[in-house]
Amino acid sequence: MKFVTNSGSVYEVNTDSKQIRRLTGINDPQPRQGKDGEFKSYQELYLKLNEAAVIFWDPKTTSPLNPNRPGVPTTVTSIVKSITE
C-alpha cells in the first residue's frame, strides 16, 4: 500500500512484513525514518485518511532520540491525503 501526506511525502508500506519506507518528499526525512527508499521495520502503524499517520518504530532497530527518555520511538507525519492499495 502507498500513502501521500499533505507535505508531499509518499510512503510505501508492506503490512505483511511490517516494513515502511518513504519514497519521496520535499524535505529531508526525519532521523528515525532513515534514507528515502530504504525499508525500515515498525511495530504498529496508525493510518487513517485526513489524519496524521503515526509510525511506532521497532525499538530493536530504532533507538530513542534521547537515551535519557526511553520509550517506543515514534514518528508523526503530516495529514494523510490519499491511501492506495
N, CA, C and O atoms as a Maestro MAE file, in Angstrom:
{
 s_m_m2io_version
 :::
 2.0.0
}

f_m_ct {
 s_m_title
 :::
 protein
 m_atom[340] {
  # First column is atom index #
  i_m_mmod_type
  r_m_x_coord
  r_m_y_coord
  r_m_z_coord
  i_m_residue_number
  s_m_chain_name
  s_m_pdb_residue_name
  s_m_pdb_atom_name
  i_m_atomic_number
  :::
  1 25 0.846 -1.163 0.000 1 A "MET " " N  " 7
  2 3 0.000 0.000 0.000 1 A "MET " " CA " 6
  3 2 0.896 1.232 0.000 1 A "MET " " C  " 6
  4 15 2.037 1.183 0.462 1 A "MET " " O  " 8
  5 25 0.369 2.336 -0.523 2 A "LYS " " N  " 7
  6 3 1.075 3.616 -0.519 2 A "LYS " " CA " 6
  7 2 0.163 4.679 0.079 2 A "LYS " " C  " 6
  8 15 -1.061 4.598 -0.017 2 A "LYS " " O  " 8
  9 25 0.790 5.682 0.703 3 A "PHE " " N  " 7
  10 3 0.021 6.839 1.149 3 A "PHE " " CA " 6
  11 2 0.818 8.110 0.928 3 A "PHE " " C  " 6
  12 15 2.049 8.105 0.932 3 A "PHE " " O  " 8
  13 25 0.087 9.199 0.733 4 A "VAL " " N  " 7
  14 3 0.679 10.504 0.449 4 A "VAL " " CA " 6
  15 2 0.207 11.468 1.528 4 A "VAL " " C  " 6
  16 15 -0.962 11.464 1.913 4 A "VAL " " O  " 8
  17 25 1.130 12.293 2.008 5 A "THR " " N  " 7
  18 3 0.783 13.279 3.038 5 A "THR " " CA " 6
  19 2 0.665 14.677 2.432 5 A "THR " " C  " 6
  20 15 1.084 14.917 1.300 5 A "THR " " O  " 8
  21 25 0.093 15.585 3.202 6 A "ASN " " N  " 7
  22 3 -0.068 16.971 2.735 6 A "ASN " " CA " 6
  23 2 1.263 17.648 2.445 6 A "ASN " " C  " 6
  24 15 1.325 18.570 1.632 6 A "ASN " " O  " 8
  25 25 2.325 17.202 3.101 7 A "SER " " N  " 7
  26 3 3.635 17.818 2.857 7 A "SER " " CA " 6
  27 2 4.269 17.321 1.563 7 A "SER " " C  " 6
  28 15 5.324 17.810 1.157 7 A "SER " " O  " 8
  29 25 3.622 16.341 0.909 8 A "GLY " " N  " 7
  30 3 4.136 15.820 -0.359 8 A "GLY " " CA " 6
  31 2 4.941 14.547 -0.239 8 A "GLY " " C  " 6
  32 15 5.445 14.039 -1.240 8 A "GLY " " O  " 8
  33 25 5.073 14.018 0.977 9 A "SER " " N  " 7
  34 3 5.812 12.760 1.150 9 A "SER " " CA " 6
  35 2 4.971 11.584 0.671 9 A "SER " " C  " 6
  36 15 3.755 11.549 0.863 9 A "SER " " O  " 8
  37 25 5.646 10.615 0.039 10 A "VAL " " N  " 7
  38 3 4.993 9.400 -0.432 10 A "VAL " " CA " 6
  39 2 5.640 8.222 0.297 10 A "VAL " " C  " 6
  40 15 6.860 8.059 0.278 10 A "VAL " " O  " 8
  41 25 4.808 7.410 0.937 11 A "TYR " " N  " 7
  42 3 5.275 6.260 1.704 11 A "TYR " " CA " 6
  43 2 4.760 4.976 1.080 11 A "TYR " " C  " 6
  44 15 3.669 4.939 0.511 11 A "TYR " " O  " 8
  45 25 5.558 3.925 1.194 12 A "GLU " " N  " 7
  46 3 5.145 2.580 0.794 12 A "GLU " " CA " 6
  47 2 5.205 1.698 2.036 12 A "GLU " " C  " 6
  48 15 6.183 1.726 2.783 12 A "GLU " " O  " 8
  49 25 4.144 0.909 2.248 13 A "VAL " " N  " 7
  50 3 4.036 0.069 3.432 13 A "VAL " " CA " 6
  51 2 3.840 -1.379 3.016 13 A "VAL " " C  " 6
  52 15 3.004 -1.680 2.164 13 A "VAL " " O  " 8
  53 25 4.613 -2.276 3.621 14 A "ASN " " N  " 7
  54 3 4.396 -3.713 3.471 14 A "ASN " " CA " 6
  55 2 3.850 -4.185 4.812 14 A "ASN " " C  " 6
  56 15 4.607 -4.387 5.762 14 A "ASN " " O  " 8
  57 25 2.537 -4.358 4.885 15 A "THR " " N  " 7
  58 3 1.909 -4.728 6.148 15 A "THR " " CA " 6
  59 2 2.223 -6.161 6.558 15 A "THR " " C  " 6
  60 15 2.191 -6.476 7.748 15 A "THR " " O  " 8
  61 25 2.524 -7.035 5.605 16 A "ASP " " N  " 7
  62 3 2.849 -8.424 5.939 16 A "ASP " " CA " 6
  63 2 4.166 -8.516 6.717 16 A "ASP " " C  " 6
  64 15 4.257 -9.233 7.714 16 A "ASP " " O  " 8
  65 25 5.173 -7.789 6.255 17 A "SER " " N  " 7
  66 3 6.486 -7.830 6.913 17 A "SER " " CA " 6
  67 2 6.669 -6.697 7.914 17 A "SER " " C  " 6
  68 15 7.707 -6.611 8.571 17 A "SER " " O  " 8
  69 25 5.665 -5.826 8.036 18 A "LYS " " N  " 7
  70 3 5.713 -4.653 8.926 18 A "LYS " " CA " 6
  71 2 6.941 -3.801 8.633 18 A "LYS " " C  " 6
  72 15 7.766 -3.528 9.505 18 A "LYS " " O  " 8
  73 25 7.028 -3.387 7.355 19 A "GLN " " N  " 7
  74 3 8.106 -2.503 6.934 19 A "GLN " " CA " 6
  75 2 7.517 -1.313 6.193 19 A "GLN " " C  " 6
  76 15 6.489 -1.425 5.526 19 A "GLN " " O  " 8
  77 25 8.178 -0.184 6.320 20 A "ILE " " N  " 7
  78 3 7.721 1.046 5.680 20 A "ILE " " CA " 6
  79 2 8.937 1.800 5.158 20 A "ILE " " C  " 6
  80 15 10.029 1.714 5.719 20 A "ILE " " O  " 8
  81 25 8.728 2.531 4.084 21 A "ARG " " N  " 7
  82 3 9.783 3.407 3.583 21 A "ARG " " CA " 6
  83 2 9.148 4.646 2.991 21 A "ARG " " C  " 6
  84 15 8.033 4.601 2.471 21 A "ARG " " O  " 8
  85 25 9.864 5.747 3.074 22 A "ARG " " N  " 7
  86 3 9.437 6.961 2.395 22 A "ARG " " CA " 6
  87 2 10.105 6.939 1.041 22 A "ARG " " C  " 6
  88 15 11.326 6.821 0.940 22 A "ARG " " O  " 8
  89 25 9.297 7.055 -0.005 23 A "LEU " " N  " 7
  90 3 9.843 7.041 -1.361 23 A "LEU " " CA " 6
  91 2 10.377 8.407 -1.763 23 A "LEU " " C  " 6
  92 15 11.483 8.512 -2.294 23 A "LEU " " O  " 8
  93 25 9.597 9.453 -1.514 24 A "THR " " N  " 7
  94 3 9.994 10.811 -1.871 24 A "THR " " CA " 6
  95 2 9.402 11.787 -0.874 24 A "THR " " C  " 6
  96 15 8.473 11.472 -0.131 24 A "THR " " O  " 8
  97 25 9.964 12.969 -0.883 25 A "GLY " " N  " 7
  98 3 9.450 14.047 -0.051 25 A "GLY " " CA " 6
  99 2 10.142 15.340 -0.399 25 A "GLY " " C  " 6
  100 15 11.223 15.335 -0.988 25 A "GLY " " O  " 8
  101 25 9.527 16.446 -0.038 26 A "ILE " " N  " 7
  102 3 10.106 17.760 -0.320 26 A "ILE " " CA " 6
  103 2 11.258 18.032 0.635 26 A "ILE " " C  " 6
  104 15 12.328 18.469 0.211 26 A "ILE " " O  " 8
  105 25 11.044 17.776 1.928 27 A "ASN " " N  " 7
  106 3 12.072 17.981 2.948 27 A "ASN " " CA " 6
  107 2 12.812 16.680 3.201 27 A "ASN " " C  " 6
  108 15 12.380 15.616 2.759 27 A "ASN " " O  " 8
  109 25 13.927 16.767 3.913 28 A "ASP " " N  " 7
  110 3 14.669 15.571 4.290 28 A "ASP " " CA " 6
  111 2 13.812 14.708 5.215 28 A "ASP " " C  " 6
  112 15 12.977 15.241 5.946 28 A "ASP " " O  " 8
  113 25 14.001 13.390 5.198 29 A "PRO " " N  " 7
  114 3 13.246 12.522 6.095 29 A "PRO " " CA " 6
  115 2 13.638 12.768 7.550 29 A "PRO " " C  " 6
  116 15 14.740 13.238 7.834 29 A "PRO " " O  " 8
  117 25 12.733 12.449 8.459 30 A "GLN " " N  " 7
  118 3 13.025 12.552 9.888 30 A "GLN " " CA " 6
  119 2 14.144 11.572 10.233 30 A "GLN " " C  " 6
  120 15 14.294 10.554 9.558 30 A "GLN " " O  " 8
  121 25 14.938 11.863 11.280 31 A "PRO " " N  " 7
  122 3 16.075 10.990 11.622 31 A "PRO " " CA " 6
  123 2 15.690 9.523 11.819 31 A "PRO " " C  " 6
  124 15 16.454 8.636 11.439 31 A "PRO " " O  " 8
  125 25 14.532 9.255 12.401 32 A "ARG " " N  " 7
  126 3 14.145 7.868 12.661 32 A "ARG " " CA " 6
  127 2 13.768 7.121 11.393 32 A "ARG " " C  " 6
  128 15 13.812 5.891 11.366 32 A "ARG " " O  " 8
  129 25 13.399 7.842 10.345 33 A "GLN " " N  " 7
  130 3 12.942 7.195 9.121 33 A "GLN " " CA " 6
  131 2 14.072 6.595 8.306 33 A "GLN " " C  " 6
  132 15 13.852 5.643 7.557 33 A "GLN " " O  " 8
  133 25 15.247 7.119 8.432 34 A "GLY " " N  " 7
  134 3 16.345 6.663 7.593 34 A "GLY " " CA " 6
  135 2 16.283 7.313 6.223 34 A "GLY " " C  " 6
  136 15 15.534 8.267 6.010 34 A "GLY " " O  " 8
  137 25 17.062 6.801 5.315 35 A "LYS " " N  " 7
  138 3 17.148 7.365 3.967 35 A "LYS " " CA " 6
  139 2 15.912 7.027 3.145 35 A "LYS " " C  " 6
  140 15 15.297 5.977 3.331 35 A "LYS " " O  " 8
  141 25 15.558 7.926 2.237 36 A "ASP " " N  " 7
  142 3 14.461 7.653 1.315 36 A "ASP " " CA " 6
  143 2 14.755 6.378 0.531 36 A "ASP " " C  " 6
  144 15 15.886 6.138 0.109 36 A "ASP " " O  " 8
  145 25 13.724 5.570 0.346 37 A "GLY " " N  " 7
  146 3 13.845 4.362 -0.456 37 A "GLY " " CA " 6
  147 2 14.253 3.121 0.314 37 A "GLY " " C  " 6
  148 15 14.207 2.020 -0.235 37 A "GLY " " O  " 8
  149 25 14.655 3.267 1.580 38 A "GLU " " N  " 7
  150 3 15.082 2.114 2.368 38 A "GLU " " CA " 6
  151 2 13.968 1.676 3.316 38 A "GLU " " C  " 6
  152 15 13.474 2.472 4.115 38 A "GLU " " O  " 8
  153 25 13.576 0.402 3.222 39 A "PHE " " N  " 7
  154 3 12.566 -0.130 4.129 39 A "PHE " " CA " 6
  155 2 13.106 -0.182 5.544 39 A "PHE " " C  " 6
  156 15 14.291 -0.432 5.765 39 A "PHE " " O  " 8
  157 25 12.214 0.058 6.504 40 A "LYS " " N  " 7
  158 3 12.563 0.010 7.908 40 A "LYS " " CA " 6
  159 2 11.426 -0.664 8.663 40 A "LYS " " C  " 6
  160 15 10.255 -0.462 8.340 40 A "LYS " " O  " 8
  161 25 11.768 -1.466 9.668 41 A "SER " " N  " 7
  162 3 10.765 -2.201 10.436 41 A "SER " " CA " 6
  163 2 9.990 -1.275 11.375 41 A "SER " " C  " 6
  164 15 10.546 -0.332 11.937 41 A "SER " " O  " 8
  165 25 8.717 -1.559 11.529 42 A "TYR " " N  " 7
  166 3 7.893 -0.832 12.500 42 A "TYR " " CA " 6
  167 2 7.105 -1.843 13.323 42 A "TYR " " C  " 6
  168 15 6.921 -2.989 12.912 42 A "TYR " " O  " 8
  169 25 6.638 -1.399 14.499 43 A "GLN " " N  " 7
  170 3 5.808 -2.258 15.349 43 A "GLN " " CA " 6
  171 2 4.340 -2.103 15.013 43 A "GLN " " C  " 6
  172 15 3.622 -3.084 14.819 43 A "GLN " " O  " 8
  173 25 3.904 -0.850 14.945 44 A "GLU " " N  " 7
  174 3 2.499 -0.545 14.664 44 A "GLU " " CA " 6
  175 2 2.430 0.678 13.770 44 A "GLU " " C  " 6
  176 15 3.330 1.518 13.768 44 A "GLU " " O  " 8
  177 25 1.351 0.765 13.012 45 A "LEU " " N  " 7
  178 3 1.116 1.918 12.143 45 A "LEU " " CA " 6
  179 2 -0.334 2.340 12.288 45 A "LEU " " C  " 6
  180 15 -1.249 1.551 12.054 45 A "LEU " " O  " 8
  181 25 -0.536 3.599 12.679 46 A "TYR " " N  " 7
  182 3 -1.887 4.173 12.700 46 A "TYR " " CA " 6
  183 2 -2.006 4.970 11.416 46 A "TYR " " C  " 6
  184 15 -1.271 5.937 11.219 46 A "TYR " " O  " 8
  185 25 -2.919 4.581 10.542 47 A "LEU " " N  " 7
  186 3 -3.059 5.222 9.232 47 A "LEU " " CA " 6
  187 2 -4.531 5.410 8.929 47 A "LEU " " C  " 6
  188 15 -5.282 4.444 8.798 47 A "LEU " " O  " 8
  189 25 -4.935 6.668 8.819 48 A "LYS " " N  " 7
  190 3 -6.322 6.995 8.517 48 A "LYS " " CA " 6
  191 2 -6.341 8.261 7.660 48 A "LYS " " C  " 6
  192 15 -5.608 9.214 7.920 48 A "LYS " " O  " 8
  193 25 -7.183 8.252 6.645 49 A "LEU " " N  " 7
  194 3 -7.312 9.393 5.745 49 A "LEU " " CA " 6
  195 2 -7.704 10.640 6.531 49 A "LEU " " C  " 6
  196 15 -8.524 10.570 7.446 49 A "LEU " " O  " 8
  197 25 -7.122 11.771 6.177 50 A "ASN " " N  " 7
  198 3 -7.381 13.080 6.781 50 A "ASN " " CA " 6
  199 2 -6.917 13.195 8.228 50 A "ASN " " C  " 6
  200 15 -7.376 14.069 8.964 50 A "ASN " " O  " 8
  201 25 -6.005 12.311 8.637 51 A "GLU " " N  " 7
  202 3 -5.374 12.391 9.953 51 A "GLU " " CA " 6
  203 2 -3.885 12.145 9.765 51 A "GLU " " C  " 6
  204 15 -3.464 11.586 8.753 51 A "GLU " " O  " 8
  205 25 -3.097 12.560 10.735 52 A "ALA " " N  " 7
  206 3 -1.663 12.286 10.681 52 A "ALA " " CA " 6
  207 2 -1.434 10.791 10.866 52 A "ALA " " C  " 6
  208 15 -2.108 10.155 11.676 52 A "ALA " " O  " 8
  209 25 -0.497 10.234 10.127 53 A "ALA " " N  " 7
  210 3 -0.090 8.844 10.346 53 A "ALA " " CA " 6
  211 2 0.884 8.822 11.515 53 A "ALA " " C  " 6
  212 15 1.679 9.746 11.689 53 A "ALA " " O  " 8
  213 25 0.819 7.763 12.312 54 A "VAL " " N  " 7
  214 3 1.737 7.596 13.435 54 A "VAL " " CA " 6
  215 2 2.453 6.261 13.252 54 A "VAL " " C  " 6
  216 15 1.824 5.204 13.189 54 A "VAL " " O  " 8
  217 25 3.766 6.331 13.170 55 A "ILE " " N  " 7
  218 3 4.587 5.136 12.979 55 A "ILE " " CA " 6
  219 2 5.294 4.842 14.297 55 A "ILE " " C  " 6
  220 15 6.077 5.657 14.786 55 A "ILE " " O  " 8
  221 25 5.013 3.677 14.867 56 A "PHE " " N  " 7
  222 3 5.680 3.223 16.073 56 A "PHE " " CA " 6
  223 2 6.789 2.275 15.624 56 A "PHE " " C  " 6
  224 15 6.527 1.142 15.222 56 A "PHE " " O  " 8
  225 25 8.038 2.757 15.697 57 A "TRP " " N  " 7
  226 3 9.175 2.010 15.187 57 A "TRP " " CA " 6
  227 2 9.518 0.839 16.092 57 A "TRP " " C  " 6
  228 15 9.195 0.840 17.280 57 A "TRP " " O  " 8
  229 25 10.167 -0.148 15.524 58 A "ASP " " N  " 7
  230 3 10.658 -1.290 16.279 58 A "ASP " " CA " 6
  231 2 11.843 -0.821 17.129 58 A "ASP " " C  " 6
  232 15 12.876 -0.441 16.577 58 A "ASP " " O  " 8
  233 25 11.714 -0.839 18.467 59 A "PRO " " N  " 7
  234 3 12.811 -0.361 19.317 59 A "PRO " " CA " 6
  235 2 14.103 -1.168 19.169 59 A "PRO " " C  " 6
  236 15 15.169 -0.695 19.564 59 A "PRO " " O  " 8
  237 25 14.025 -2.371 18.610 60 A "LYS " " N  " 7
  238 3 15.230 -3.177 18.392 60 A "LYS " " CA " 6
  239 2 16.103 -2.584 17.294 60 A "LYS " " C  " 6
  240 15 17.320 -2.769 17.298 60 A "LYS " " O  " 8
  241 25 15.489 -1.877 16.359 61 A "THR " " N  " 7
  242 3 16.237 -1.320 15.232 61 A "THR " " CA " 6
  243 2 16.257 0.202 15.212 61 A "THR " " C  " 6
  244 15 16.975 0.797 14.408 61 A "THR " " O  " 8
  245 25 15.477 0.843 16.087 62 A "THR " " N  " 7
  246 3 15.422 2.306 16.138 62 A "THR " " CA " 6
  247 2 15.518 2.746 17.590 62 A "THR " " C  " 6
  248 15 14.629 2.467 18.395 62 A "THR " " O  " 8
  249 25 16.587 3.426 17.913 63 A "SER " " N  " 7
  250 3 16.760 3.868 19.295 63 A "SER " " CA " 6
  251 2 16.051 5.204 19.516 63 A "SER " " C  " 6
  252 15 15.801 5.941 18.562 63 A "SER " " O  " 8
  253 25 15.726 5.518 20.775 64 A "PRO " " N  " 7
  254 3 15.105 6.815 21.066 64 A "PRO " " CA " 6
  255 2 16.051 7.956 20.696 64 A "PRO " " C  " 6
  256 15 17.270 7.782 20.725 64 A "PRO " " O  " 8
  257 25 15.505 9.113 20.353 65 A "LEU " " N  " 7
  258 3 16.349 10.265 20.037 65 A "LEU " " CA " 6
  259 2 17.087 10.741 21.276 65 A "LEU " " C  " 6
  260 15 18.207 11.243 21.189 65 A "LEU " " O  " 8
  261 25 16.450 10.579 22.436 66 A "ASN " " N  " 7
  262 3 17.067 10.967 23.691 66 A "ASN " " CA " 6
  263 2 17.169 9.719 24.568 66 A "ASN " " C  " 6
  264 15 16.149 9.248 25.071 66 A "ASN " " O  " 8
  265 25 18.370 9.173 24.766 67 A "PRO " " N  " 7
  266 3 18.515 7.936 25.536 67 A "PRO " " CA " 6
  267 2 18.072 8.077 26.995 67 A "PRO " " C  " 6
  268 15 17.822 7.077 27.667 67 A "PRO " " O  " 8
  269 25 17.977 9.302 27.479 68 A "ASN " " N  " 7
  270 3 17.522 9.530 28.850 68 A "ASN " " CA " 6
  271 2 16.004 9.475 28.976 68 A "ASN " " C  " 6
  272 15 15.469 9.529 30.084 68 A "ASN " " O  " 8
  273 25 15.314 9.368 27.855 69 A "ARG " " N  " 7
  274 3 13.853 9.275 27.843 69 A "ARG " " CA " 6
  275 2 13.463 8.048 27.036 69 A "ARG " " C  " 6
  276 15 13.070 8.167 25.875 69 A "ARG " " O  " 8
  277 25 13.570 6.866 27.641 70 A "PRO " " N  " 7
  278 3 13.257 5.641 26.893 70 A "PRO " " CA " 6
  279 2 11.775 5.537 26.568 70 A "PRO " " C  " 6
  280 15 10.937 6.170 27.210 70 A "PRO " " O  " 8
  281 25 11.479 4.755 25.594 71 A "GLY " " N  " 7
  282 3 10.106 4.542 25.153 71 A "GLY " " CA " 6
  283 2 10.122 4.028 23.735 71 A "GLY " " C  " 6
  284 15 11.184 3.750 23.178 71 A "GLY " " O  " 8
  285 25 8.955 3.900 23.151 72 A "VAL " " N  " 7
  286 3 8.859 3.435 21.776 72 A "VAL " " CA " 6
  287 2 9.115 4.617 20.841 72 A "VAL " " C  " 6
  288 15 8.379 5.602 20.895 72 A "VAL " " O  " 8
  289 25 10.134 4.547 19.991 73 A "PRO " " N  " 7
  290 3 10.403 5.618 19.037 73 A "PRO " " CA " 6
  291 2 9.218 5.770 18.078 73 A "PRO " " C  " 6
  292 15 8.702 4.787 17.546 73 A "PRO " " O  " 8
  293 25 8.806 7.006 17.872 74 A "THR " " N  " 7
  294 3 7.595 7.284 17.106 74 A "THR " " CA " 6
  295 2 7.831 8.426 16.129 74 A "THR " " C  " 6
  296 15 8.569 9.366 16.422 74 A "THR " " O  " 8
  297 25 7.201 8.334 14.973 75 A "THR " " N  " 7
  298 3 7.182 9.437 14.005 75 A "THR " " CA " 6
  299 2 5.733 9.759 13.682 75 A "THR " " C  " 6
  300 15 4.920 8.861 13.460 75 A "THR " " O  " 8
  301 25 5.417 11.053 13.657 76 A "VAL " " N  " 7
  302 3 4.086 11.527 13.277 76 A "VAL " " CA " 6
  303 2 4.241 12.296 11.975 76 A "VAL " " C  " 6
  304 15 5.029 13.239 11.897 76 A "VAL " " O  " 8
  305 25 3.493 11.898 10.953 77 A "THR " " N  " 7
  306 3 3.572 12.557 9.648 77 A "THR " " CA " 6
  307 2 2.590 13.735 9.598 77 A "THR " " C  " 6
  308 15 1.827 13.962 10.537 77 A "THR " " O  " 8
  309 25 2.624 14.458 8.511 78 A "SER " " N  " 7
  310 3 1.578 15.442 8.271 78 A "SER " " CA " 6
  311 2 0.307 14.679 7.872 78 A "SER " " C  " 6
  312 15 0.325 13.454 7.762 78 A "SER " " O  " 8
  313 25 -0.763 15.389 7.664 79 A "ILE " " N  " 7
  314 3 -2.074 14.799 7.379 79 A "ILE " " CA " 6
  315 2 -2.014 13.924 6.115 79 A "ILE " " C  " 6
  316 15 -1.437 14.318 5.101 79 A "ILE " " O  " 8
  317 25 -2.613 12.748 6.197 80 A "VAL " " N  " 7
  318 3 -2.659 11.812 5.057 80 A "VAL " " CA " 6
  319 2 -3.779 12.240 4.113 80 A "VAL " " C  " 6
  320 15 -4.940 12.339 4.510 80 A "VAL " " O  " 8
  321 25 -3.408 12.494 2.850 81 A "LYS " " N  " 7
  322 3 -4.416 12.947 1.885 81 A "LYS " " CA " 6
  323 2 -4.878 11.863 0.913 81 A "LYS " " C  " 6
  324 15 -5.911 12.013 0.259 81 A "LYS " " O  " 8
  325 25 -4.110 10.765 0.816 82 A "SER " " N  " 7
  326 3 -4.569 9.646 -0.022 82 A "SER " " CA " 6
  327 2 -3.910 8.346 0.419 82 A "SER " " C  " 6
  328 15 -2.773 8.325 0.891 82 A "SER " " O  " 8
  329 25 -4.665 7.260 0.249 83 A "ILE " " N  " 7
  330 3 -4.163 5.915 0.537 83 A "ILE " " CA " 6
  331 2 -4.582 5.029 -0.641 83 A "ILE " " C  " 6
  332 15 -5.747 5.019 -1.038 83 A "ILE " " O  " 8
  333 25 -3.613 4.286 -1.193 84 A "THR " " N  " 7
  334 3 -3.904 3.364 -2.286 84 A "THR " " CA " 6
  335 2 -3.382 1.979 -1.931 84 A "THR " " C  " 6
  336 15 -2.341 1.839 -1.290 84 A "THR " " O  " 8
  337 25 -4.116 0.966 -2.355 85 A "GLU " " N  " 7
  338 3 -3.716 -0.422 -2.062 85 A "GLU " " CA " 6
  339 2 -2.781 -0.897 -3.087 85 A "GLU " " C  " 6
  340 15 -2.324 -2.038 -3.025 85 A "GLU " " O  " 8
  :::
 }
 m_bond[339] {
  # First column is bond index #
  i_m_from
  i_m_to
  i_m_order
  :::
  1 1 2 1
  2 2 3 1
  3 3 4 2
  4 3 5 1
  5 5 6 1
  6 6 7 1
  7 7 8 2
  8 7 9 1
  9 9 10 1
  10 10 11 1
  11 11 12 2
  12 11 13 1
  13 13 14 1
  14 14 15 1
  15 15 16 2
  16 15 17 1
  17 17 18 1
  18 18 19 1
  19 19 20 2
  20 19 21 1
  21 21 22 1
  22 22 23 1
  23 23 24 2
  24 23 25 1
  25 25 26 1
  26 26 27 1
  27 27 28 2
  28 27 29 1
  29 29 30 1
  30 30 31 1
  31 31 32 2
  32 31 33 1
  33 33 34 1
  34 34 35 1
  35 35 36 2
  36 35 37 1
  37 37 38 1
  38 38 39 1
  39 39 40 2
  40 39 41 1
  41 41 42 1
  42 42 43 1
  43 43 44 2
  44 43 45 1
  45 45 46 1
  46 46 47 1
  47 47 48 2
  48 47 49 1
  49 49 50 1
  50 50 51 1
  51 51 52 2
  52 51 53 1
  53 53 54 1
  54 54 55 1
  55 55 56 2
  56 55 57 1
  57 57 58 1
  58 58 59 1
  59 59 60 2
  60 59 61 1
  61 61 62 1
  62 62 63 1
  63 63 64 2
  64 63 65 1
  65 65 66 1
  66 66 67 1
  67 67 68 2
  68 67 69 1
  69 69 70 1
  70 70 71 1
  71 71 72 2
  72 71 73 1
  73 73 74 1
  74 74 75 1
  75 75 76 2
  76 75 77 1
  77 77 78 1
  78 78 79 1
  79 79 80 2
  80 79 81 1
  81 81 82 1
  82 82 83 1
  83 83 84 2
  84 83 85 1
  85 85 86 1
  86 86 87 1
  87 87 88 2
  88 87 89 1
  89 89 90 1
  90 90 91 1
  91 91 92 2
  92 91 93 1
  93 93 94 1
  94 94 95 1
  95 95 96 2
  96 95 97 1
  97 97 98 1
  98 98 99 1
  99 99 100 2
  100 99 101 1
  101 101 102 1
  102 102 103 1
  103 103 104 2
  104 103 105 1
  105 105 106 1
  106 106 107 1
  107 107 108 2
  108 107 109 1
  109 109 110 1
  110 110 111 1
  111 111 112 2
  112 111 113 1
  113 113 114 1
  114 114 115 1
  115 115 116 2
  116 115 117 1
  117 117 118 1
  118 118 119 1
  119 119 120 2
  120 119 121 1
  121 121 122 1
  122 122 123 1
  123 123 124 2
  124 123 125 1
  125 125 126 1
  126 126 127 1
  127 127 128 2
  128 127 129 1
  129 129 130 1
  130 130 131 1
  131 131 132 2
  132 131 133 1
  133 133 134 1
  134 134 135 1
  135 135 136 2
  136 135 137 1
  137 137 138 1
  138 138 139 1
  139 139 140 2
  140 139 141 1
  141 141 142 1
  142 142 143 1
  143 143 144 2
  144 143 145 1
  145 145 146 1
  146 146 147 1
  147 147 148 2
  148 147 149 1
  149 149 150 1
  150 150 151 1
  151 151 152 2
  152 151 153 1
  153 153 154 1
  154 154 155 1
  155 155 156 2
  156 155 157 1
  157 157 158 1
  158 158 159 1
  159 159 160 2
  160 159 161 1
  161 161 162 1
  162 162 163 1
  163 163 164 2
  164 163 165 1
  165 165 166 1
  166 166 167 1
  167 167 168 2
  168 167 169 1
  169 169 170 1
  170 170 171 1
  171 171 172 2
  172 171 173 1
  173 173 174 1
  174 174 175 1
  175 175 176 2
  176 175 177 1
  177 177 178 1
  178 178 179 1
  179 179 180 2
  180 179 181 1
  181 181 182 1
  182 182 183 1
  183 183 184 2
  184 183 185 1
  185 185 186 1
  186 186 187 1
  187 187 188 2
  188 187 189 1
  189 189 190 1
  190 190 191 1
  191 191 192 2
  192 191 193 1
  193 193 194 1
  194 194 195 1
  195 195 196 2
  196 195 197 1
  197 197 198 1
  198 198 199 1
  199 199 200 2
  200 199 201 1
  201 201 202 1
  202 202 203 1
  203 203 204 2
  204 203 205 1
  205 205 206 1
  206 206 207 1
  207 207 208 2
  208 207 209 1
  209 209 210 1
  210 210 211 1
  211 211 212 2
  212 211 213 1
  213 213 214 1
  214 214 215 1
  215 215 216 2
  216 215 217 1
  217 217 218 1
  218 218 219 1
  219 219 220 2
  220 219 221 1
  221 221 222 1
  222 222 223 1
  223 223 224 2
  224 223 225 1
  225 225 226 1
  226 226 227 1
  227 227 228 2
  228 227 229 1
  229 229 230 1
  230 230 231 1
  231 231 232 2
  232 231 233 1
  233 233 234 1
  234 234 235 1
  235 235 236 2
  236 235 237 1
  237 237 238 1
  238 238 239 1
  239 239 240 2
  240 239 241 1
  241 241 242 1
  242 242 243 1
  243 243 244 2
  244 243 245 1
  245 245 246 1
  246 246 247 1
  247 247 248 2
  248 247 249 1
  249 249 250 1
  250 250 251 1
  251 251 252 2
  252 251 253 1
  253 253 254 1
  254 254 255 1
  255 255 256 2
  256 255 257 1
  257 257 258 1
  258 258 259 1
  259 259 260 2
  260 259 261 1
  261 261 262 1
  262 262 263 1
  263 263 264 2
  264 263 265 1
  265 265 266 1
  266 266 267 1
  267 267 268 2
  268 267 269 1
  269 269 270 1
  270 270 271 1
  271 271 272 2
  272 271 273 1
  273 273 274 1
  274 274 275 1
  275 275 276 2
  276 275 277 1
  277 277 278 1
  278 278 279 1
  279 279 280 2
  280 279 281 1
  281 281 282 1
  282 282 283 1
  283 283 284 2
  284 283 285 1
  285 285 286 1
  286 286 287 1
  287 287 288 2
  288 287 289 1
  289 289 290 1
  290 290 291 1
  291 291 292 2
  292 291 293 1
  293 293 294 1
  294 294 295 1
  295 295 296 2
  296 295 297 1
  297 297 298 1
  298 298 299 1
  299 299 300 2
  300 299 301 1
  301 301 302 1
  302 302 303 1
  303 303 304 2
  304 303 305 1
  305 305 306 1
  306 306 307 1
  307 307 308 2
  308 307 309 1
  309 309 310 1
  310 310 311 1
  311 311 312 2
  312 311 313 1
  313 313 314 1
  314 314 315 1
  315 315 316 2
  316 315 317 1
  317 317 318 1
  318 318 319 1
  319 319 320 2
  320 319 321 1
  321 321 322 1
  322 322 323 1
  323 323 324 2
  324 323 325 1
  325 325 326 1
  326 326 327 1
  327 327 328 2
  328 327 329 1
  329 329 330 1
  330 330 331 1
  331 331 332 2
  332 331 333 1
  333 333 334 1
  334 334 335 1
  335 335 336 2
  336 335 337 1
  337 337 338 1
  338 338 339 1
  339 339 340 2
  :::
 }
}
